[in-house]
């Protein structure tokens, strides 16, 4: 990675350094970090001890001499990434494919630690150059700005504008397969040509994509084709899960070979891809705070799959999904004591996490029952639009829903997030009658 910044000090004082968030060694395998200021090497240092606990991924680049007012500085940052041991949705590097996610893989300059200091502004246009072996296909954030061959390599260029979200890259020596050729089409990128006709899977995934856009708003305007891309190093994003895995990136979904082995037309494959697809809205367009990562991050994605199923199969499909999550919740509660949803995170014990994962999407169904499906979805759409590229927590969700519904939602948020169990009135609405499941 090589990142070139032209910086100007527009503040009212000299600066001795600039801080930046860097990809971590643990999650991205970062190594060989180097920085130069105006062509001269400068040491990249740890923050002072008192700041390290709150800013573990931030390093400091000093200026010598000081950076005076109105002065410009040329900052170049270089480092290498290697596939870490816990390779997952953030980065994968294989012999013939790689991806770097939009969160954490690229340096982000931080404002000075002064009162009212603004975040550094991205320029109107940023040039992105990606150099790959010849024969690789590439996806990236931004507007395509050209491609050329040079020796045994291909160079792709993109134009990133100031309102675009963070950069990502997906690339590999892929074979492209697509059966449907229209604006809402889906393209499969796999390391070996597909043996199955993808037409049926494309149709269902294109329908799911359209439903998610209708419910929660259009994502990146440059996404014209949904890509399903094989990623050999991809692992499940939930700790402890093995086997088939799918993960979102801003232009589509990554799937590992175990997921493809399920069969393109199998319900298991399509459900995994649809869930991952929903994370484009609830993980890239906006992403949950650490304390709401399970309830909002996974809960909203599972709720979105219910929305997709209802669009395809009507009220019967919606109730079937609700019953599925209720059964999973009841089964999980037999294994361990429940912790309230609002205080359960990914660091909790797997058995406790299983209860919360089943309960979280039902919370959004309860809000729909109280306020109406269209109103709740409009509120979530508003949240995604308002906090595009930013963190969102339970308070942000409640504020957005109260604005669109005109209701005080303090009580349902308290009951579902901080009380244990499923409310009796909810169970009464969705009582399972004449169903053979245990």
Secondary structure, 3 states (H helix, E strand, C coil): CEEEEEEECCCCCCEEEEEEECCCHHHHCCEEEEEEECCEEECEEECCHHHHCCCCCEEEEEEEEEECCCCEEEEEEEEECCCCCCCCCCEEECCCEEEECCCCCCCEECCCCCCCCCCCCCCCEEEEEEEEECCCEEEECCEEEEEEEECCEEEEEEEEECCCCCCCEEEECCEEECCCCCCCCEEEEECCCCCCCCHHHHHHHHHHHHHHHHHHCCCCCCCCCEEEEECCCCCCCCCCCCCCCEEEECCEEEECHHHHCCCCCCHHHHHHHHHHHHCCCECCCEEECHHHHHHHHHHHHHHHHHHHHHHHHCHHHHHHHHHHHHHHHHHHHCCCCCCCHHHCCCCCCHHHHHHHHHHHHHHHHHHHHHHCHHHHHHHHHHHHHHCCCCEECHHHHHHHHHHHHCCCCHHHHHHHHHCCCCCHHHHHHCCCCCCCCC
